[in-house]
Amino acid sequence: MFHEEGFRVMDARNRFETPKTYLICRLEWGLAFVVCSVLVLVHFREVNWFTFIFLLAIIDVIGYIPGAIAHRRSKSLIIPKGYYIAYNITHSFLTSAAVVGIWLLVWGPEWALLALPIHLCFDRSITGNTMKSFKLPFEPVKDQAFQSFEAVILARETV
C-alpha cells in the first residue's frame, strides 16, 4: 500500500478511500453526470419530460425518502434493514440497467431513460452517496472507529 500521495491507497482487500481518492472517484462520477445531462439538453425537444421526471424521482420516492423519514423519527438511529435494502436496490446501476433493458424491449429507446444514470451519477458525485451499509446509520455520520482508523492510515509512511 502506498501513501495517499502515491499511486495506490486501497485495493480489493483494503476497502476504504482517502480524501483524495474519494475526490477522484466523485470527479469521475461527476463527468458521467455532465455527459448524460448534456445529452439530455442537446435532445431537449425529443425528451419525454413526464417520463424523465418520473424516472428521476422514483428512485428517491421508493429508496431514499422512506428511510430518511424513519431515520429522523428514530431516537436510536437504528431503523429496519428493509430501508437500506430499498435504498441499495433503487440506487444500483444494476437495477437501472434492468429497468432500461425492460423499457427498451417494451417501448423502445428514448432520451428520458438518461434520468436514471443522471440521478445515480449526481448522488455519487455531488452528494457523495454510495450504497448504504447495515453497520452505519441510514444518514451519513462519520463513525468514530472509522475516523480513528483513517487517521492512523493517513499518518503512515509510504510502505
N, C-alpha and C positions, 0 to 999 in steps of 0.2 A: 504494500500500500504506500502510495506517495502522499506527501503533504499536500494541502489544498492548492498551493501554487504549482504543484507538479502535474503530472498527466492524469493520474487516477486516484480517486479518493473513495470510491466504492466499487463493489463488484457483486457478483451473484451470491456470495457468501456473507457479505457485509452490506446489508441493505439500509443505507442512510445517505443523506445528501449533506454536503457542506453548504453554507450560504451561497458560495459562488457556483457550485454545480447545480444547485436548485434554481438559481437565477438563469443559468444557461438553458436548463430544461424549460423554464417558463418562457424564455425568449423564443425557443423553438416552437412551443405551442402557440405563442403569440403570432409568429409568422404564418402558421397554418390558419389561425383565426383571421388574419388580414387577407390572405389569399382567398379563403372561402367568402369572406364579406365582400371583397372586390368583385368576385364572380357574380354575386347576387346583385350588386349595384350596377354592374355592366349590363346585366339582363333584367333590370328593374321592371320593364314593361311585360316581361314574359313570366314573372314570378306570380304564382297564385298566393296572394298575401294572406288569405284566410288559412290556407294550409301551412304556410310558413310560420305564422304566429302560433297556430295550434301546436305544431311540432316543437317550436322553440319553448313554449310554455309547459307542455305536458310533462316534460322531464322533471321540472321542479314541482309541478302540481301533484304528481304522484310520488316522486322520490325525495324531495327536499322539504317542502313546506310541512307535511305532517310530522316528520322527525324534528324539525326546528321548533314547532309548537310544543311537542311532547318534551323536548329538551328544556325549553323555557319554563314549562309548568312543573318540571321535576325538581324537587328540593335537593335530591341526592345527585342529580345529573345522570342517573342510571335510567335508561329507557329500554324497552324491549328490542331485541335484536332484529325484529322484523323491520323496524325503521331503517336500520343500517343496510339490511338486505335490499329493501326497496330503493334506497339511495344508490347502492352499488350496481344494481341491475339497470336502473334507468340512466345512470351516468357512465355506462360502459360503451365503448366503441363496438364491442361485440353485439350488444343489444341493438345499437343503432344500425349496424351493418345488416342484422337480421330484418329490422323494420324496413330498411331501404330495399333489401332483396325482395321481400314480400310485396312492397309497394310497386317495385318495377315489374314484377310478374303480373300483378293485378291491374294497375293503372298506367304503367309505363314511366319513363323518366320525366322529371320536372325539376326546375331550379329550386323550388321550395324545399326539397329534400336537404339542401345545404344548411337548413336551420339546425339539423342535428349536430354535424361537426362544428358549426359556429358556436352552439351552446357549450358543447364539451370543451372545445379549444378555449373559449372565453373563461370557463371555470378553471381550467388548468393554468392558463396564462395570467389573467387579470386577478382573479381571486386566489389563485394558488391551490385550489382544492383538487384533491385526487380521491381515490377510494377511501371509505371510512373503515377504520379498524374497530372491532368489538371491544378492544382493550382501552379505548380512549373515549372521552365524551363526544357526543354527536357533533357539537360545535367545537371548532379548533381552539384548544388551550394548550400552551406549551407544558408538557409533562415534566415534572421536576426531575425524574430519573433520566429522561432524555436530555434535559438541559445539562445535567452533570456529565453524562456520557459525552455529549457534544463538546463540552469544554475540555475534557481530557483528550479527546481525539484531535481537536484543532490545536491543542498545545504541543502535540507530538512533533518530534524532529522527523525529517524525511527518513523513511526506512530504506 
